[in-house]
Amino acid sequence: MNKALKNIFWDTNIEKIYANRHSEYIIERILEFGDIKAVKWVFKKYPKTKIIKVIKNKRGFSKKSISFWVKIFDVEPKDILCLSTQFQNQHRKIWTY
């Protein structure tokens, strides 16, 4: 993986992250915390279908960033797991602040 992306994976040993094996983790993390350079790297490295799959199925996105990516990729908000009412209600039970 690109060593310039190290600051995005501050809590992970970057030497043990593999672009193909950990693609969903990498995409999610960069879409949530990355700068424009990192996002461009994701767009070059992974197909659009893979990125959209991560947007739809991963739960680690903030409401602010997922709302942005939904607009960029023209994805229906109802298809996004982390925007579902069920997920939001469960999340509030765990973290009430």
C-alpha positions as CSV (number, residue, x, y, z in Angstrom):
1,M,0.0,0.0,0.0
2,N,1.0,3.6,-0.6
3,K,3.1,4.8,2.3
4,A,1.8,8.4,1.8
5,L,-1.5,7.1,3.2
6,K,0.0,6.2,6.5
7,N,-1.6,9.0,8.5
8,I,-5.1,7.7,7.6
9,F,-4.2,4.3,9.2
10,W,-2.7,5.7,12.4
11,D,-4.0,2.8,14.5
12,T,-2.9,0.0,12.1
13,N,0.4,-1.4,11.1
14,I,0.5,-0.2,7.5
15,E,3.0,-3.0,6.6
16,K,0.2,-5.5,7.2
17,I,-2.4,-3.9,5.1
18,Y,-2.7,-5.3,1.6
19,A,-4.6,-3.4,-1.1
20,N,-6.4,-6.4,-2.5
21,R,-7.0,-8.4,0.7
22,H,-8.2,-5.4,2.7
23,S,-9.8,-3.4,0.0
24,E,-13.1,-2.7,1.8
25,Y,-11.3,-1.5,5.0
26,I,-9.0,0.7,2.9
27,I,-11.8,2.3,0.9
28,E,-14.0,2.9,4.0
29,R,-11.1,4.5,5.9
30,I,-10.0,6.7,3.0
31,L,-13.5,7.9,2.2
32,E,-14.0,8.8,5.8
33,F,-10.7,10.3,6.7
34,G,-8.7,10.8,3.5
35,D,-7.7,14.0,1.8
36,I,-8.2,14.6,-2.0
37,K,-4.9,12.9,-2.8
38,A,-5.9,9.7,-0.9
39,V,-9.4,9.7,-2.5
40,K,-7.9,10.0,-6.0
41,W,-5.7,7.0,-5.1
42,V,-8.8,5.0,-4.2
43,F,-10.5,6.0,-7.4
44,K,-7.5,4.8,-9.4
45,K,-6.9,1.6,-7.4
46,Y,-10.5,0.3,-7.2
47,P,-13.4,0.1,-9.6
48,K,-16.5,2.3,-9.0
49,T,-18.6,-0.8,-8.3
50,K,-16.4,-1.8,-5.4
51,I,-16.4,1.7,-3.9
52,I,-20.2,1.9,-4.2
53,K,-20.5,-1.6,-2.5
54,V,-18.4,-0.3,0.4
55,I,-20.6,2.9,0.7
56,K,-23.7,0.8,0.8
57,N,-22.6,-1.9,3.2
58,K,-20.1,-0.5,5.7
59,R,-21.2,1.0,9.0
60,G,-18.1,3.1,9.9
61,F,-19.1,6.2,8.1
62,S,-20.2,9.4,9.8
63,K,-23.5,10.8,8.7
64,K,-21.7,13.8,7.2
65,S,-19.3,11.9,5.0
66,I,-21.8,9.2,3.9
67,S,-24.2,12.0,2.9
68,F,-21.5,13.4,0.7
69,W,-20.6,10.1,-0.9
70,V,-24.3,9.3,-1.6
71,K,-24.5,12.5,-3.6
72,I,-21.2,12.0,-5.4
73,F,-22.1,8.4,-6.5
74,D,-25.8,9.1,-6.9
75,V,-26.8,6.3,-4.6
76,E,-30.2,6.1,-3.0
77,P,-30.0,6.9,0.7
78,K,-32.5,4.0,1.4
79,D,-29.8,1.6,0.1
80,I,-27.2,2.8,2.6
81,L,-26.8,0.5,5.7
82,C,-25.5,3.2,8.1
83,L,-28.4,5.5,7.2
84,S,-31.1,2.9,7.9
85,T,-33.4,3.6,10.7
86,Q,-32.6,0.2,12.3
87,F,-28.9,1.0,12.3
88,Q,-29.4,4.5,13.7
89,N,-31.6,3.3,16.5
90,Q,-29.1,0.6,17.4
91,H,-26.3,3.1,17.3
92,R,-28.2,5.4,19.7
93,K,-28.6,2.6,22.2
94,I,-24.9,1.9,22.3
95,W,-23.7,5.5,22.3
96,T,-26.3,8.0,23.6
97,Y,-24.2,11.2,23.2
